[in-house]
Amino acid sequence: MLNGKKLAAEIEQEVIAWRRGLHQRAELSFQEKETTEYLAAVLTEIGVPFRRTEPTGLIGEIKGGKPGKTVALRADIDALPICEPEGLPFRSAHEGVMHACGHDTHAAMLLGAAKILWENREALSGTVRLIFQPGEETGKGAETMIEQGAMDGVAAVFGIHAVPMEPAGRMSVAAGPIQASNDEFSITVTGRACHGAAPEDGADATVAAAAVVLALQTIVSRETAPLEPLCVTVGQFQSGVRFNIVSGKAELNGTVRCFSEQTRAAVPGLLERIAKSTAAVYGCTAKVQVGFDCGVLSCDERLTAIARKAAAAASPDGMTVAELPKKMVSEDFASYTGYAPGSFVTVGIGGDAPLHNERMTVDESALKTGVAMHVEMAQRLLEEA
């Protein structure tokens, strides 16, 4: 079996350079054209065959020297609409767009694994598919790749997410549900605009929408079981056109996250009932729309056992594998697990700022651990999954 840790250490500087090249090309979801070109150039240089997907992204394929199943390794490639501070030599060249979620590290790690697996393909029993996926931040990128054949014939799928503010190289693994579903909702509250000096002539959409925001919190506190994790967040509230006009329309946008498909199915009805009845109290109406995005990400028990062994082999000397805690964040990697059993792990990348923050930094010594983990998992999935 290939020694992933040793081989990853040998190409560490290449992987760091690839990560920096990707960081400079930060692009928003489904706009990752420069990123795709960069990935294509590196894979061409390595020798790995690939095909492009629409509108962006690509899928590589490494056929081993011996017959066997097909397993998939996935990395996401999009960035966030965040302005990166000055000072970094390889700062994002696209103003207002930054890899503040670590997707540049994910893609670089997978490129490193691609190089190692390609150069040692004769030792592989089966095929390793490399999925460089766009649009993860929209929750719809994985389905786009699946529609274009990413999971055709795949027996098992694996992914990694970088986590800042954890020791560089620390691997975390868990079985079962580890990340929540994520569904978006919008609520339009319609009232009747009038002069601010004569509110009795209208129906104030701002006041009604504010009451809706507060009433929605009872979904968690009173509408679902206390032991059932659920998070309802209103992230946007827009209302009114001028300081002296009673607003005739308000827009609310938010997310609902949970671990139960039963709860997930019930929430749209709860949103509609509460929004409409609350708005009516203030003489307004409400229209509710819900869009289903990511499902619950659950890691297969057997693949998680394989991942623990792989993580132990890939981890820095003296560092133990940690238990991955449940979180209410979401990840569209969950879509892949609807087509094949999957395992998803995290790797610490140091720093002192969280994900989705403009001050997030990466201890690049962690990259070789991610590369090693991909290599170790690819081999074990081909042999054991």
C-alpha atoms as a printed R data frame, in Angstrom:
    type eleno elety resid chain resno       x      y       z
1   ATOM     1    CA   MET     A     1   0.000  0.000   0.000
2   ATOM     2    CA   LEU     A     2   1.216  3.510  -0.835
3   ATOM     3    CA   ASN     A     3   2.519  5.562   2.099
4   ATOM     4    CA   GLY     A     4   0.341  8.644   1.713
5   ATOM     5    CA   LYS     A     5   2.076 10.681   4.406
6   ATOM     6    CA   LYS     A     6   5.554 10.124   2.957
7   ATOM     7    CA   LEU     A     7   4.502 10.786  -0.629
8   ATOM     8    CA   ALA     A     8   2.513 13.912   0.354
9   ATOM     9    CA   ALA     A     9   5.511 15.344   2.182
10  ATOM    10    CA   GLU     A    10   7.604 14.958  -0.970
11  ATOM    11    CA   ILE     A    11   5.296 17.228  -3.007
12  ATOM    12    CA   GLU     A    12   4.364 19.647  -0.206
13  ATOM    13    CA   GLN     A    13   5.839 22.726  -1.907
14  ATOM    14    CA   GLU     A    14   3.979 21.985  -5.146
15  ATOM    15    CA   VAL     A    15   0.693 21.692  -3.269
16  ATOM    16    CA   ILE     A    16   1.341 24.975  -1.448
17  ATOM    17    CA   ALA     A    17   2.032 26.679  -4.768
18  ATOM    18    CA   TRP     A    18  -1.196 25.281  -6.229
19  ATOM    19    CA   ARG     A    19  -3.151 26.480  -3.222
20  ATOM    20    CA   ARG     A    20  -1.764 29.990  -3.616
21  ATOM    21    CA   GLY     A    21  -2.535 29.985  -7.329
22  ATOM    22    CA   LEU     A    22  -6.110 28.968  -6.585
23  ATOM    23    CA   HIS     A    23  -6.397 31.551  -3.797
24  ATOM    24    CA   GLN     A    24  -5.500 34.335  -6.212
25  ATOM    25    CA   ARG     A    25  -8.218 33.190  -8.609
26  ATOM    26    CA   ALA     A    26 -11.085 33.259  -6.108
27  ATOM    27    CA   GLU     A    27 -14.423 33.266  -7.959
28  ATOM    28    CA   LEU     A    28 -18.072 33.098  -6.956
29  ATOM    29    CA   SER     A    29 -20.287 30.042  -7.356
30  ATOM    30    CA   PHE     A    30 -20.740 28.848 -10.953
31  ATOM    31    CA   GLN     A    31 -18.415 31.619 -12.138
32  ATOM    32    CA   GLU     A    32 -15.183 29.672 -11.491
33  ATOM    33    CA   LYS     A    33 -13.865 29.928 -15.050
34  ATOM    34    CA   GLU     A    34 -10.271 30.960 -14.224
35  ATOM    35    CA   THR     A    35 -10.217 28.393 -11.434
36  ATOM    36    CA   THR     A    36 -11.341 25.666 -13.822
37  ATOM    37    CA   GLU     A    37  -8.689 26.672 -16.345
38  ATOM    38    CA   TYR     A    38  -6.034 26.571 -13.628
39  ATOM    39    CA   LEU     A    39  -7.136 23.115 -12.474
40  ATOM    40    CA   ALA     A    40  -7.194 21.894 -16.078
41  ATOM    41    CA   ALA     A    41  -3.657 23.165 -16.637
42  ATOM    42    CA   VAL     A    42  -2.330 21.394 -13.527
43  ATOM    43    CA   LEU     A    43  -4.082 18.121 -14.335
44  ATOM    44    CA   THR     A    44  -2.768 18.303 -17.900
45  ATOM    45    CA   GLU     A    45   0.759 18.824 -16.598
46  ATOM    46    CA   ILE     A    46   0.380 15.867 -14.221
47  ATOM    47    CA   GLY     A    47  -1.093 13.739 -17.002
48  ATOM    48    CA   VAL     A    48  -4.488 12.968 -15.475
49  ATOM    49    CA   PRO     A    49  -7.301 12.713 -18.054
50  ATOM    50    CA   PHE     A    50 -10.354 14.818 -17.305
51  ATOM    51    CA   ARG     A    51 -13.520 16.261 -18.776
52  ATOM    52    CA   ARG     A    52 -15.061 19.654 -18.180
53  ATOM    53    CA   THR     A    53 -18.513 20.118 -16.709
54  ATOM    54    CA   GLU     A    54 -21.008 22.938 -17.207
55  ATOM    55    CA   PRO     A    55 -20.886 25.750 -16.430
56  ATOM    56    CA   THR     A    56 -17.601 25.229 -14.561
57  ATOM    57    CA   GLY     A    57 -15.668 22.495 -12.783
58  ATOM    58    CA   LEU     A    58 -14.233 19.242 -14.070
59  ATOM    59    CA   ILE     A    59 -14.017 15.514 -13.417
60  ATOM    60    CA   GLY     A    60 -10.769 13.571 -13.604
61  ATOM    61    CA   GLU     A    61 -10.345  9.810 -13.847
62  ATOM    62    CA   ILE     A    62  -7.430  7.649 -12.749
63  ATOM    63    CA   LYS     A    63  -7.717  4.036 -13.880
64  ATOM    64    CA   GLY     A    64  -5.619  1.662 -11.835
65  ATOM    65    CA   GLY     A    65  -3.388 -1.082 -13.148
66  ATOM    66    CA   LYS     A    66  -5.763 -3.738 -11.829
67  ATOM    67    CA   PRO     A    67  -9.544 -4.016 -12.284
68  ATOM    68    CA   GLY     A    68 -11.892 -3.013  -9.504
69  ATOM    69    CA   LYS     A    69 -14.642 -0.663  -8.403
70  ATOM    70    CA   THR     A    70 -14.816  3.107  -8.874
71  ATOM    71    CA   VAL     A    71 -14.527  5.450  -5.895
72  ATOM    72    CA   ALA     A    72 -14.796  9.229  -5.878
73  ATOM    73    CA   LEU     A    73 -12.817 11.975  -4.133
74  ATOM    74    CA   ARG     A    74 -14.463 15.401  -4.104
75  ATOM    75    CA   ALA     A    75 -13.238 18.990  -3.655
76  ATOM    76    CA   ASP     A    76 -15.278 22.179  -4.002
77  ATOM    77    CA   ILE     A    77 -13.786 25.196  -5.784
78  ATOM    78    CA   ASP     A    78 -15.963 28.310  -5.286
79  ATOM    79    CA   ALA     A    79 -15.265 31.350  -3.094
80  ATOM    80    CA   LEU     A    80 -17.316 33.897  -1.142
81  ATOM    81    CA   PRO     A    81 -18.324 37.557  -1.688
82  ATOM    82    CA   ILE     A    82 -15.909 38.777   0.984
83  ATOM    83    CA   CYS     A    83 -13.283 41.508   0.582
84  ATOM    84    CA   GLU     A    84  -9.850 40.192   1.520
85  ATOM    85    CA   PRO     A    85  -7.592 42.512   3.562
86  ATOM    86    CA   GLU     A    86  -4.395 43.892   2.029
87  ATOM    87    CA   GLY     A    87  -1.026 42.356   2.777
88  ATOM    88    CA   LEU     A    88  -1.077 38.775   1.525
89  ATOM    89    CA   PRO     A    89   1.399 38.318  -1.375
90  ATOM    90    CA   PHE     A    90  -1.066 36.014  -3.139
91  ATOM    91    CA   ARG     A    91  -4.198 38.008  -2.211
92  ATOM    92    CA   SER     A    92  -7.282 37.414  -4.331
93  ATOM    93    CA   ALA     A    93  -6.992 39.196  -7.671
94  ATOM    94    CA   HIS     A    94 -10.785 39.578  -7.777
95  ATOM    95    CA   GLU     A    95 -11.778 42.438  -5.491
96  ATOM    96    CA   GLY     A    96 -14.606 41.526  -3.147
97  ATOM    97    CA   VAL     A    97 -14.193 37.776  -3.645
98  ATOM    98    CA   MET     A    98 -12.146 35.609  -1.278
99  ATOM    99    CA   HIS     A    99 -11.513 31.960  -0.464
100 ATOM   100    CA   ALA     A   100 -12.714 32.440   3.107
101 ATOM   101    CA   CYS     A   101 -14.152 28.935   3.344
102 ATOM   102    CA   GLY     A   102 -10.983 27.016   2.514
103 ATOM   103    CA   HIS     A   103 -12.075 25.690  -0.859
104 ATOM   104    CA   ASP     A   104  -8.691 26.662  -2.304
105 ATOM   105    CA   THR     A   105  -7.121 24.229   0.172
106 ATOM   106    CA   HIS     A   106  -9.636 21.512  -0.735
107 ATOM   107    CA   ALA     A   107  -8.821 21.762  -4.438
108 ATOM   108    CA   ALA     A   108  -5.065 21.903  -3.806
109 ATOM   109    CA   MET     A   109  -5.216 18.813  -1.580
110 ATOM   110    CA   LEU     A   110  -7.073 16.899  -4.279
111 ATOM   111    CA   LEU     A   111  -4.567 18.017  -6.920
112 ATOM   112    CA   GLY     A   112  -1.783 16.668  -4.710
113 ATOM   113    CA   ALA     A   113  -3.577 13.354  -4.317
114 ATOM   114    CA   ALA     A   114  -4.185 13.263  -8.081
115 ATOM   115    CA   LYS     A   115  -0.456 13.583  -8.734
116 ATOM   116    CA   ILE     A   116   0.448 10.803  -6.303
117 ATOM   117    CA   LEU     A   117  -2.292  8.436  -7.433
118 ATOM   118    CA   TRP     A   118  -1.560  9.040 -11.110
119 ATOM   119    CA   GLU     A   119   2.158  8.371 -10.707
120 ATOM   120    CA   ASN     A   120   1.360  5.181  -8.796
121 ATOM   121    CA   ARG     A   121  -1.740  4.110 -10.745
122 ATOM   122    CA   GLU     A   122  -0.378  0.642 -11.533
123 ATOM   123    CA   ALA     A   123  -0.682 -0.175  -7.829
124 ATOM   124    CA   LEU     A   124  -4.387  0.716  -7.712
125 ATOM   125    CA   SER     A   125  -7.135 -1.903  -7.950
126 ATOM   126    CA   GLY     A   126  -9.901  0.064  -9.628
127 ATOM   127    CA   THR     A   127 -10.638  3.636 -10.650
128 ATOM   128    CA   VAL     A   128 -10.393  6.867  -8.668
129 ATOM   129    CA   ARG     A   129 -12.686  9.656  -9.853
130 ATOM   130    CA   LEU     A   130 -11.711 13.224  -8.997
131 ATOM   131    CA   ILE     A   131 -14.626 15.652  -8.648
132 ATOM   132    CA   PHE     A   132 -13.709 19.348  -8.703
133 ATOM   133    CA   GLN     A   133 -17.121 20.786  -7.933
134 ATOM   134    CA   PRO     A   134 -18.387 24.359  -8.402
135 ATOM   135    CA   GLY     A   135 -21.151 26.097  -6.487
136 ATOM   136    CA   GLU     A   136 -20.977 24.462  -3.053
137 ATOM   137    CA   GLU     A   137 -21.913 27.744  -1.389
138 ATOM   138    CA   THR     A   138 -25.255 27.698  -3.213
139 ATOM   139    CA   GLY     A   139 -26.089 24.197  -1.997
140 ATOM   140    CA   LYS     A   140 -26.694 23.177  -5.608
141 ATOM   141    CA   GLY     A   141 -23.230 22.429  -6.977
142 ATOM   142    CA   ALA     A   142 -23.187 18.740  -6.097
143 ATOM   143    CA   GLU     A   143 -26.483 18.072  -7.882
144 ATOM   144    CA   THR     A   144 -25.106 19.862 -10.955
145 ATOM   145    CA   MET     A   145 -22.165 17.458 -11.033
146 ATOM   146    CA   ILE     A   146 -24.363 14.426 -10.348
147 ATOM   147    CA   GLU     A   147 -26.567 15.365 -13.300
148 ATOM   148    CA   GLN     A   148 -23.419 15.305 -15.441
149 ATOM   149    CA   GLY     A   149 -22.392 11.802 -14.402
150 ATOM   150    CA   ALA     A   150 -20.116 12.442 -11.423
151 ATOM   151    CA   MET     A   151 -21.588  9.549  -9.443
152 ATOM   152    CA   ASP     A   152 -22.262  7.096 -12.270
153 ATOM   153    CA   GLY     A   153 -20.927  3.704 -11.181
154 ATOM   154    CA   VAL     A   154 -19.377  5.055  -7.970
155 ATOM   155    CA   ALA     A   155 -19.215  2.601  -5.045
156 ATOM   156    CA   ALA     A   156 -18.104  5.081  -2.366
157 ATOM   157    CA   VAL     A   157 -17.404  8.817  -2.092
158 ATOM   158    CA   PHE     A   158 -15.105 10.805   0.184
159 ATOM   159    CA   GLY     A   159 -14.558 14.473   0.984
160 ATOM   160    CA   ILE     A   160 -12.551 16.771   3.267
161 ATOM   161    CA   HIS     A   161 -13.305 20.195   4.745
162 ATOM   162    CA   ALA     A   162 -10.658 22.491   6.194
163 ATOM   163    CA   VAL     A   163 -11.438 23.931   9.636
164 ATOM   164    CA   PRO     A   164  -9.649 27.028  10.949
165 ATOM   165    CA   MET     A   165  -8.841 27.623  14.619
166 ATOM   166    CA   GLU     A   166  -7.949 23.944  15.044
167 ATOM   167    CA   PRO     A   167  -4.385 22.572  15.198
168 ATOM   168    CA   ALA     A   168  -2.880 22.266  11.732
169 ATOM   169    CA   GLY     A   169  -3.254 18.705  10.472
170 ATOM   170    CA   ARG     A   170  -5.681 17.468  13.122
171 ATOM   171    CA   MET     A   171  -8.121 15.043  11.514
172 ATOM   172    CA   SER     A   172 -11.669 14.694  12.875
173 ATOM   173    CA   VAL     A   173 -13.977 11.797  11.977
174 ATOM   174    CA   ALA     A   174 -17.492 10.678  12.958
175 ATOM   175    CA   ALA     A   175 -20.208  8.282  11.845
176 ATOM   176    CA   GLY     A   176 -23.884  9.062  11.364
177 ATOM   177    CA   PRO     A   177 -25.432 12.518  10.860
178 ATOM   178    CA   ILE     A   178 -22.760 15.201  11.257
179 ATOM   179    CA   GLN     A   179 -24.192 18.243   9.473
180 ATOM   180    CA   ALA     A   180 -27.731 19.555   9.224
181 ATOM   181    CA   SER     A   181 -29.999 20.033   6.254
182 ATOM   182    CA   ASN     A   182 -30.307 23.580   4.953
183 ATOM   183    CA   ASP     A   183 -33.416 24.992   3.296
184 ATOM   184    CA   GLU     A   184 -34.002 28.613   2.350
185 ATOM   185    CA   PHE     A   185 -37.232 30.534   2.788
186 ATOM   186    CA   SER     A   186 -38.543 33.935   1.780
187 ATOM   187    CA   ILE     A   187 -41.566 35.725   3.205
188 ATOM   188    CA   THR     A   188 -43.184 38.707   1.527
189 ATOM   189    CA   VAL     A   189 -45.363 40.769   3.838
190 ATOM   190    CA   THR     A   190 -47.730 43.108   2.015
191 ATOM   191    CA   GLY     A   191 -49.486 45.997   3.709
192 ATOM   192    CA   ARG     A   192 -50.698 49.381   2.525
193 ATOM   193    CA   ALA     A   193 -48.339 52.343   2.234
194 ATOM   194    CA   CYS     A   194 -49.355 55.766   3.520
195 ATOM   195    CA   HIS     A   195 -47.918 58.963   4.948
196 ATOM   196    CA   GLY     A   196 -45.869 58.458   8.100
197 ATOM   197    CA   ALA     A   197 -47.885 61.160   9.847
198 ATOM   198    CA   ALA     A   198 -51.139 59.265   9.259
199 ATOM   199    CA   PRO     A   199 -50.419 55.565   9.956
200 ATOM   200    CA   GLU     A   200 -54.119 54.918  10.482
201 ATOM   201    CA   ASP     A   201 -54.571 55.230   6.708
202 ATOM   202    CA   GLY     A   202 -52.345 52.254   5.969
203 ATOM   203    CA   ALA     A   203 -51.193 48.835   7.148
204 ATOM   204    CA   ASP     A   204 -47.541 48.877   8.237
205 ATOM   205    CA   ALA     A   205 -45.605 46.021   6.623
206 ATOM   206    CA   THR     A   206 -42.522 46.792   8.748
207 ATOM   207    CA   VAL     A   207 -44.361 46.281  12.023
208 ATOM   208    CA   ALA     A   208 -46.081 43.156  10.715
209 ATOM   209    CA   ALA     A   209 -42.822 41.674   9.392
210 ATOM   210    CA   ALA     A   210 -41.047 42.416  12.673
211 ATOM   211    CA   ALA     A   211 -43.784 40.501  14.476
212 ATOM   212    CA   VAL     A   212 -43.362 37.631  12.025
213 ATOM   213    CA   VAL     A   213 -39.626 37.469  12.783
214 ATOM   214    CA   LEU     A   214 -40.344 37.127  16.499
215 ATOM   215    CA   ALA     A   215 -43.186 34.659  15.996
216 ATOM   216    CA   LEU     A   216 -41.007 32.373  13.853
217 ATOM   217    CA   GLN     A   217 -38.805 31.713  16.883
218 ATOM   218    CA   THR     A   218 -41.669 29.738  18.410
219 ATOM   219    CA   ILE     A   219 -41.145 27.056  15.759
220 ATOM   220    CA   VAL     A   220 -38.089 25.966  17.749
221 ATOM   221    CA   SER     A   221 -39.409 26.690  21.225
222 ATOM   222    CA   ARG     A   222 -43.003 25.480  20.868
223 ATOM   223    CA   GLU     A   223 -43.678 23.675  17.595
224 ATOM   224    CA   THR     A   224 -40.995 20.943  17.657
225 ATOM   225    CA   ALA     A   225 -39.665 18.560  20.298
226 ATOM   226    CA   PRO     A   226 -37.032 20.061  22.646
227 ATOM   227    CA   LEU     A   227 -34.651 17.179  21.915
228 ATOM   228    CA   GLU     A   228 -34.907 17.692  18.146
229 ATOM   229    CA   PRO     A   229 -32.166 20.059  16.869
230 ATOM   230    CA   LEU     A   230 -33.634 22.869  14.767
231 ATOM   231    CA   CYS     A   231 -32.372 26.315  13.825
232 ATOM   232    CA   VAL     A   232 -34.554 29.003  12.187
233 ATOM   233    CA   THR     A   233 -32.653 32.113  11.108
234 ATOM   234    CA   VAL     A   234 -33.942 35.286   9.472
235 ATOM   235    CA   GLY     A   235 -30.816 36.720   7.872
236 ATOM   236    CA   GLN     A   236 -32.333 39.498   5.771
237 ATOM   237    CA   PHE     A   237 -35.068 42.045   6.501
238 ATOM   238    CA   GLN     A   238 -35.825 44.711   3.935
239 ATOM   239    CA   SER     A   239 -38.731 47.123   4.185
240 ATOM   240    CA   GLY     A   240 -39.810 50.577   3.116
241 ATOM   241    CA   VAL     A   241 -38.753 53.157   0.541
242 ATOM   242    CA   ARG     A   242 -38.489 56.404   2.528
243 ATOM   243    CA   PHE     A   243 -38.191 57.606   6.135
244 ATOM   244    CA   ASN     A   244 -41.642 59.273   6.220
245 ATOM   245    CA   ILE     A   245 -43.648 56.603   4.420
246 ATOM   246    CA   VAL     A   246 -45.336 53.720   6.193
247 ATOM   247    CA   SER     A   247 -43.999 50.671   4.381
248 ATOM   248    CA   GLY     A   248 -46.349 48.760   2.121
249 ATOM   249    CA   LYS     A   249 -44.019 45.806   1.599
250 ATOM   250    CA   ALA     A   250 -41.363 43.901   3.543
251 ATOM   251    CA   GLU     A   251 -39.123 41.007   2.487
252 ATOM   252    CA   LEU     A   252 -37.688 38.420   4.881
253 ATOM   253    CA   ASN     A   253 -35.131 35.788   3.873
254 ATOM   254    CA   GLY     A   254 -33.700 33.045   6.033
255 ATOM   255    CA   THR     A   255 -32.721 29.421   6.518
256 ATOM   256    CA   VAL     A   256 -34.008 26.382   8.380
257 ATOM   257    CA   ARG     A   257 -31.585 23.675   9.524
258 ATOM   258    CA   CYS     A   258 -32.330 20.351  11.197
259 ATOM   259    CA   PHE     A   259 -31.313 16.685  11.408
260 ATOM   260    CA   SER     A   260 -34.740 15.078  10.969
261 ATOM   261    CA   GLU     A   261 -36.442 14.572   7.622
262 ATOM   262    CA   GLN     A   262 -39.784 14.542   9.466
263 ATOM   263    CA   THR     A   263 -39.076 17.965  10.959
264 ATOM   264    CA   ARG     A   264 -37.759 19.209   7.646
265 ATOM   265    CA   ALA     A   265 -40.984 18.222   5.910
266 ATOM   266    CA   ALA     A   266 -43.124 19.918   8.587
267 ATOM   267    CA   VAL     A   267 -41.354 23.281   8.623
268 ATOM   268    CA   PRO     A   268 -42.804 24.793   5.399
269 ATOM   269    CA   GLY     A   269 -46.332 24.400   6.777
270 ATOM   270    CA   LEU     A   270 -45.303 25.939  10.086
271 ATOM   271    CA   LEU     A   271 -43.660 28.895   8.338
272 ATOM   272    CA   GLU     A   272 -46.772 29.535   6.289
273 ATOM   273    CA   ARG     A   273 -49.228 29.250   9.167
274 ATOM   274    CA   ILE     A   274 -47.268 31.513  11.486
275 ATOM   275    CA   ALA     A   275 -46.370 34.132   8.870
276 ATOM   276    CA   LYS     A   276 -49.880 34.455   7.463
277 ATOM   277    CA   SER     A   277 -51.691 34.523  10.799
278 ATOM   278    CA   THR     A   278 -49.220 36.970  12.356
279 ATOM   279    CA   ALA     A   279 -49.350 39.343   9.386
280 ATOM   280    CA   ALA     A   280 -53.146 39.236   9.465
281 ATOM   281    CA   VAL     A   281 -53.166 40.575  13.026
282 ATOM   282    CA   TYR     A   282 -51.636 43.784  11.635
283 ATOM   283    CA   GLY     A   283 -53.936 43.988   8.637
284 ATOM   284    CA   CYS     A   284 -51.320 42.628   6.247
285 ATOM   285    CA   THR     A   285 -50.891 39.488   4.155
286 ATOM   286    CA   ALA     A   286 -47.907 37.151   3.849
287 ATOM   287    CA   LYS     A   287 -46.644 34.913   1.070
288 ATOM   288    CA   VAL     A   288 -44.157 32.165   1.912
289 ATOM   289    CA   GLN     A   289 -41.766 30.357  -0.423
290 ATOM   290    CA   VAL     A   290 -39.424 27.529   0.611
291 ATOM   291    CA   GLY     A   291 -36.557 26.138  -1.447
292 ATOM   292    CA   PHE     A   292 -35.108 22.758  -0.480
293 ATOM   293    CA   ASP     A   293 -31.302 22.795  -0.750
294 ATOM   294    CA   CYS     A   294 -28.952 20.464   1.154
295 ATOM   295    CA   GLY     A   295 -30.082 17.338   2.912
296 ATOM   296    CA   VAL     A   296 -28.632 15.972   6.162
297 ATOM   297    CA   LEU     A   297 -25.022 14.858   5.740
298 ATOM   298    CA   SER     A   298 -24.664 11.413   7.276
299 ATOM   299    CA   CYS     A   299 -21.445  9.390   7.195
300 ATOM   300    CA   ASP     A   300 -21.645  5.670   6.525
301 ATOM   301    CA   GLU     A   301 -20.614  3.537   9.520
302 ATOM   302    CA   ARG     A   302 -18.358  1.179   7.549
303 ATOM   303    CA   LEU     A   303 -16.696  3.972   5.568
304 ATOM   304    CA   THR     A   304 -16.159  5.933   8.780
305 ATOM   305    CA   ALA     A   305 -14.265  2.972  10.243
306 ATOM   306    CA   ILE     A   306 -12.087  3.018   7.113
307 ATOM   307    CA   ALA     A   307 -11.657  6.783   7.458
308 ATOM   308    CA   ARG     A   308 -10.428  6.420  11.042
309 ATOM   309    CA   LYS     A   309  -7.680  4.077   9.905
310 ATOM   310    CA   ALA     A   310  -6.787  6.364   7.020
311 ATOM   311    CA   ALA     A   311  -6.736  9.415   9.300
312 ATOM   312    CA   ALA     A   312  -4.433  7.670  11.748
313 ATOM   313    CA   ALA     A   313  -2.032  6.920   8.895
314 ATOM   314    CA   ALA     A   314  -2.231 10.457   7.474
315 ATOM   315    CA   SER     A   315  -2.065 12.480  10.712
316 ATOM   316    CA   PRO     A   316   1.090 14.338  11.785
317 ATOM   317    CA   ASP     A   317   3.332 12.373  14.121
318 ATOM   318    CA   GLY     A   318   2.084 12.490  17.713
319 ATOM   319    CA   MET     A   319  -1.368 13.853  16.793
320 ATOM   320    CA   THR     A   320  -4.418 11.707  17.530
321 ATOM   321    CA   VAL     A   321  -7.587 11.553  15.455
322 ATOM   322    CA   ALA     A   322 -10.438 13.560  17.020
323 ATOM   323    CA   GLU     A   323 -14.180 12.907  17.113
324 ATOM   324    CA   LEU     A   324 -16.037 15.201  14.728
325 ATOM   325    CA   PRO     A   325 -18.876 17.005  16.565
326 ATOM   326    CA   LYS     A   326 -22.329 17.499  15.083
327 ATOM   327    CA   LYS     A   327 -22.843 20.989  13.675
328 ATOM   328    CA   MET     A   328 -25.816 22.888  12.286
329 ATOM   329    CA   VAL     A   329 -23.800 24.036   9.272
330 ATOM   330    CA   SER     A   330 -24.640 22.391   5.960
331 ATOM   331    CA   GLU     A   331 -22.664 20.857   3.127
332 ATOM   332    CA   ASP     A   332 -23.932 19.791  -0.284
333 ATOM   333    CA   PHE     A   333 -21.610 16.776  -0.146
334 ATOM   334    CA   ALA     A   334 -24.788 15.258   1.343
335 ATOM   335    CA   SER     A   335 -26.190 14.995  -2.192
336 ATOM   336    CA   TYR     A   336 -23.475 12.526  -3.201
337 ATOM   337    CA   THR     A   337 -24.378 10.234  -0.315
338 ATOM   338    CA   GLY     A   338 -27.800  9.733  -1.869
339 ATOM   339    CA   TYR     A   339 -26.069  7.791  -4.663
340 ATOM   340    CA   ALA     A   340 -23.326  5.921  -2.782
341 ATOM   341    CA   PRO     A   341 -22.180  5.564   0.824
342 ATOM   342    CA   GLY     A   342 -19.927  8.436   1.840
343 ATOM   343    CA   SER     A   343 -17.477  9.624   4.430
344 ATOM   344    CA   PHE     A   344 -16.661 13.248   5.211
345 ATOM   345    CA   VAL     A   345 -13.889 14.412   7.538
346 ATOM   346    CA   THR     A   346 -12.253 17.663   8.598
347 ATOM   347    CA   VAL     A   347  -8.639 18.782   8.859
348 ATOM   348    CA   GLY     A   348  -7.459 21.635  11.066
349 ATOM   349    CA   ILE     A   349  -5.697 24.531   9.312
350 ATOM   350    CA   GLY     A   350  -4.767 26.729  12.294
351 ATOM   351    CA   GLY     A   351  -5.274 30.495  12.398
352 ATOM   352    CA   ASP     A   352  -7.397 32.549  14.774
353 ATOM   353    CA   ALA     A   353 -10.437 33.524  12.665
354 ATOM   354    CA   PRO     A   354 -13.417 31.350  11.679
355 ATOM   355    CA   LEU     A   355 -14.758 30.292   8.302
356 ATOM   356    CA   HIS     A   356 -16.502 32.993   6.243
357 ATOM   357    CA   ASN     A   357 -14.369 35.696   7.896
358 ATOM   358    CA   GLU     A   358 -12.061 38.056   5.998
359 ATOM   359    CA   ARG     A   359  -9.279 37.391   8.532
360 ATOM   360    CA   MET     A   360  -9.279 33.617   8.027
361 ATOM   361    CA   THR     A   361  -5.784 32.305   7.355
362 ATOM   362    CA   VAL     A   362  -4.291 28.908   6.556
363 ATOM   363    CA   ASP     A   363  -1.322 27.147   8.123
364 ATOM   364    CA   GLU     A   364  -0.131 25.554   4.903
365 ATOM   365    CA   SER     A   365   1.639 22.741   6.743
366 ATOM   366    CA   ALA     A   366  -1.835 21.172   7.006
367 ATOM   367    CA   LEU     A   367  -2.129 20.708   3.243
368 ATOM   368    CA   LYS     A   368   0.113 17.653   3.113
369 ATOM   369    CA   THR     A   369  -2.105 15.966   5.712
370 ATOM   370    CA   GLY     A   370  -5.149 16.493   3.497
371 ATOM   371    CA   VAL     A   371  -3.255 15.118   0.507
372 ATOM   372    CA   ALA     A   372  -2.183 12.064   2.495
373 ATOM   373    CA   MET     A   373  -5.745 11.506   3.699
374 ATOM   374    CA   HIS     A   374  -7.097 11.467   0.144
375 ATOM   375    CA   VAL     A   375  -4.413  8.985  -0.910
376 ATOM   376    CA   GLU     A   376  -4.980  6.731   2.083
377 ATOM   377    CA   MET     A   377  -8.764  6.804   1.611
378 ATOM   378    CA   ALA     A   378  -8.618  6.131  -2.127
379 ATOM   379    CA   GLN     A   379  -6.595  2.973  -1.584
380 ATOM   380    CA   ARG     A   380  -8.671  1.728   1.304
381 ATOM   381    CA   LEU     A   381 -11.979  2.415  -0.416
382 ATOM   382    CA   LEU     A   382 -10.843  0.467  -3.474
383 ATOM   383    CA   GLU     A   383  -9.749 -2.431  -1.309
384 ATOM   384    CA   GLU     A   384 -12.291 -2.432   1.541
385 ATOM   385    CA   ALA     A   385 -15.458 -0.475   0.637
